[in-house]
Amino acid sequence: DNTLLMDFDTRALKTYMTSRFHHRYGLDYEKTAAHGTMKLGRLGLSSETVPVRIVKDFSLQIGDAKKVLPEMNIQTETIDKVYHVDGILGLDYINLYNKMIINYNDMYITFK
């Protein structure tokens, strides 16, 4: 099952995957992904720099909508803030679409 649990965060400028994703799928990209770091900001707190693997041309599908992000940061170390999700859906992915529908009653998001 390739279903991912993502937090929807309009404060996040970039979509990124957490260490939970890394532990599930790391072997799929370990040989080709570059090493790097990213700043992880916390609301009301200072930011911290965390190690990541950088995957080029990362395909992400939500429902029937599928887009390719030119670059995806994947955290390699567990950070307590986001350990329960596979990733954070940020504005870079959201802005690839003309329309986003949020259904609060049935708890889903549709992109068009």
Phi, psi and omega in degrees: 000124180259020178289133180246143174264114184242139169275139178264114187226101181286353174276340180279121179288328182239143171284140176211160180254148183267177178296334176300317176296316181302317181290332179278322190234007186307323182294339181289337185229357185308319186284336186252343185277140178281155174274146178194191176223160173217153176272130179249109180273149177233134183305120178078357181237168178288161179271162176226153178263129182235149177287143179221163165254140183250115182255128179276148175051061183272118181273131181225125181244129175237112187063232178270353183271126181228128179224162177246123174272136183298333182208136177233125173275134178234115180295140180253348178242147181290127175245127189301332184295325190233023185294339186272358180233161178277337181186175178243124179271111185252184185295332180298323177283315181302320183287355175285349184246157176277333185217141174230129179247123178254118178257102182287329181294315182259000173060059173213163178237137176239135177249141177223000000 
